Amino acid sequence: MTAGSSRAHVRGVRGASRALALAVALLVGAGPAAAAQALSPREVQRLLRVAQDDLDSARALMSRGEQRGAKERLDEAEAAYRSILDASPQQQEAAVGLSSVLFLTRRYEDGIRLMGPFYEADKDDHDVAHQLGLHLYRAGHQASAIPLLEQVAADPGRFDASWLLAVHFYHQAAWERGLPHAERYVAARPDDLRAYGVLGTYYLKTERFPEAVSALDGYLEAFPDNVAARINRANALFRLDQLDRAASEYEALVAAHPDRSRLVYNLAAVRVRQGRCADALPLLERFIANETQDGSARYFRADCLLRLGRLEEAQDAFEGARDGAENNPWIYHGLSRIALAAGRLDEALAQARHAAELAPAEVEIVAWLGTVLRKVGRPGEGLGWHDKALALDATRASLHLERGRDLWLMKRLDDALDAFTQARAADPSLTAAADGIAAVRTARGQAARAAGEPERAEAELRAA
């Protein structure tokens, strides 16, 4: 923890102290009764050992569902702890042990009354803060409990606090804040397979997709029919571009739950990403039949129609998708593509400009405007827009390729060769970049031959 985060945490604990003091004050009441006859230190230690053994035994019995036997052990542990506290009300170890008994028997208000004075005496003691935090949380005083539980959750062995915090922040969708607690709990309790579902969701929401798949795989081995976990795993696979696995998962989910339209949409989205628009289109239409106003589905349907070359249907679909989504730049991007394919150059340019005005930081839309400008005979302006797109993402091979094409038309052969070479370096499988390099080399060779430089001409043509 950094100094700044430490100070913020201290402020968080202090900021909750007033609410905590109020919660404790309402439940603590009168001070401890007069002490019973003093116990020797040896007797205190003996009773602590006996009570701890009973407490451990009770927990083991509870884990096996043997509630009657667990209650007997808890009663015995409680009696031992209370005998110590009757003789020495400030004996903290006995108070912490008794607090555990009260927590396991769901007597949370009693636990607050017990631990409140100890916390007021020493707010830095983690055993006390831990116990008080657990009781406050279960008694419904979450605002007071959370700072205490966060104070101690990083301590080894306090996995119950980590779990409470993980579940609490899960329900609040506070993914970044809750993730460390979920990780700590699973590290401490790797046998609790239920927790892997929670951890997998945390990883998915924080975009740690490989970890999400791994955690959810572990969960689904134990609970294979949990639909939410299967959806989360499929979504993580989709984000990892493991499209075949994602599609297989969604196909199975759609077959098992044909009335859940969102599953149909998700399978369609995978098919679109796979470039299988012919398979995606009927799925999208099936989804839209139930969700008529879903803008994303209407857009993807229009886009698929365009990719399939059904231009008139695509035009109608994009215009229909525009209703209620007038500021969606991708609709104008699609209309521009249709207009260019149909040879309506002025319309293509106007739609491309409008899309870029709406989304000046969207790489594909900015680059498309550059491409349209080149197509209408203005490669210099197109180069400027492709440079803007490269400033947003210099790693895309397609942008270097488009820039090379601009420079080729501008007869800046050396710069074009450099651009095509960068495109091929970024994606060696990009055959259009290799074609661009060959064209430039050929043009330079022919120019050298015309200039009476046969050796240079031969070298360029050989390189082409």
Order of alpha helices (4+ residues) and beta strands (2+ residues): alpha-alpha-alpha-alpha-alpha-alpha-alpha-alpha-alpha-alpha-alpha-alpha-alpha-alpha-alpha-alpha-alpha-alpha-alpha-alpha-alpha-alpha-alpha-alpha-alpha-alpha
